[in-house]
Amino acid sequence: MDDYLITKLSTQKRNPDRVSVFLDGKYAFGITRANAETLQIGMKLTSSDIDRLKEKDQENRILSAALKSLSYRPKSENELQKKLEQKGFDPEQITPVMDRLKQHRLINDNDFSAMWVENQTNFRPRGKRLLSLELRKKGVGEENIADSLKDLDEERAAFECAARYARRLQGLDWKTFRAKLGGHLSRRGFGYDLTSQVIRKLWQEIQISDEDQPL
């Protein structure tokens, strides 16, 4: 088995967090500063040692890219996998990193789908149909989707969604009001029966409110 002598270790100018390793007087590879802490000039490395260092370094690079991506916004497992593949990382090398992230619950589709439903319901209410479609596009499994939607009060979400939009429809006649608000609710994923029920309820409230206005 060949041995290679470490003849130089130098911090990279463009990336101070990485160290260039020189073997037998020639540049061999770069690794993170943390991984380089166990190395020193004069140490000998075998081919297996080098392979392990490179493998660990690549894993750290993938992990760093994953954490950076998650810092922008939470992602489903499928979304993060695709992001890492788009950056050119080998899917086989991504797998252990994904397993590590799952172990520490930094990615978890059940948590992600529950958070997605809660956020959308609070800020942009929509129906179960549309929420399900959005989560499927993000690669979330049907079991996780069903679990995240089981406690959703769709009637309340529909009413809140309609009430926000109805402010723009003040003064319209019933037919126009129904058409515009119905289209809005339909685009947000609410079914016909629920939409009709909510529109009539909101229309009645608006009429009562108008009657209370002073002349």
Secondary structure, DSSP 4 states (H G I P E B T S, - for coil): --EEEEEEEEE-SS-TTEEEEEETTEEEEEEEHHHHTT--TT-EEEHHHHHHHHHHHHHHHHHHHHHHHHHHS---HHHHHHHHHHTT--HHHHHHHHHHHHHTTSS-HHHHHHHHHHHHHHHS---HHHHHHHHHHTT--HHHHHHHHTT--HHHHHHHHHHHHHGGGTT--HHHHHHHHHHHHHHTT--HHHHHHHHHHHHHHHHHHHHTS--
